[in-house]
């Protein structure tokens, strides 16, 4: 119980600190979020028509990035074991 209360207090302190920093300079937050969206677009995370985790597939090309077609008989998209940079 003591550990749970400690974790809640640390999380609350983190949220309050982050909110205070956001109010101090919201343009930095907006630019950071825009950069993340651009990086996802460059990596092809939002590739149209790709199959997500556990989606049906016929080949690795059917799956979204970082996923590969696995299984025998009932093929599905699963993590291919790679990490992003």
Steps between C-alpha positions, in 0.01 A plus 500: 500500500786738584661430163176575318458833681863591423453420129181708487676797662796477261264479202305801626821700541605406147165607353504832686857570387418415140189719508699791641764464226228478234347826616845660495563427130219322312664558161777253591239233574323563171825484303604178678166336419523615137850350478372165632222496241750578222733221617212251499405607148860460380525148647173402336314424821177618341550298181154480341346155494758336727396233749554568869610255770318165470335608173473240223772498232642310204853654497718741701399782263141480627606591856579844642865595564679300771258211445543185298262228381527201739318176564410189306153464359354799683751771406507818708717811539742483794803698615800427280757550777635836384520827693463854366794738508 
